[in-house]
Amino acid sequence: CFQISCQGATSITTFAVFLCDKIEPALCRAVYERTAKDIAEDMQGTFPDFRGNRANLEVCILKYLAEQENFEYFKCYLKRPKECFQKYIAIRVQSYCSGGNRRLERFLDSSLSPLYQHILSAVSYSTQMVKDRKDREDKISLWLDEFCRELTEVINLPRSDLRGIEHQEVADIEFLSSAVAEALDDLKNRLRKEFAGADMSSFSVQPHTILAEHFSGCWAQCPFCGA
C-alpha cells in the first residue's frame, strides 16, 4: 500500500489495486480447479472409453495397445496396470485439450466468466450493504467483511490477507465499487491473455487424475500369474 501511495495513487486506487492483486492468484486457482472438473465431465460424455465401467475402459486400453504395437506399453500394462491406466487417460486428455483447436483456452474462459460475474456481484452486494450504514465509521472494514463472506464458496480469499487496506480513508463507497469493478475488468482481460498460452502443466490437479478416480478400485495382482 505504501509503495502504491508513493507512486501518487489515491486511497481508492490503492484499495482497488491491492484487492485485485490478492484476488488474482485465488481466482486463477479456482479457474483451473473448475476447468479440470469440466474437462473430466465433458470427456465422460464425449468418449466411449469413459462412459462405462473399468472393464469397458480396459477393453479400450487393450485395443490401444494392439494398435500401438509397442512392447514397452505391454510390459507396463502387465507389470503396472494402474500406471498404464493413468497414462492412457492422460494421453487421451492431452490429445483432447491440445492442438490448434484452442479447446483448453475455451474451457478456461468458460470457467472464468461465472467466477468473474460472482466477484462483481459480491462487489455490488457489499456496496449496497455498507453505503447507508451510519452506525459504523469503519465502512471499509465492514465492506471487506461482506465481500469475503460472499466469496466464501467461490474462491479462497482469506479476510486476514486484506488487513493492509482495511484502514484506508475512503468516503465514497459507490465510487470505490466502480474503481474495484474497473480493476477487476483489467484483471479478467489479463487472465484471458495468459490462458491463451496455457497448457496441461498449469493444473495443480490434472483432469486425467479426476477421470482416473472414477475407475478406482482394487489393483491387487495375483502373485503367481499377475492377473
Order of alpha helices (4+ residues) and beta strands (2+ residues): alpha-alpha-alpha-alpha-alpha-alpha-alpha-alpha-alpha
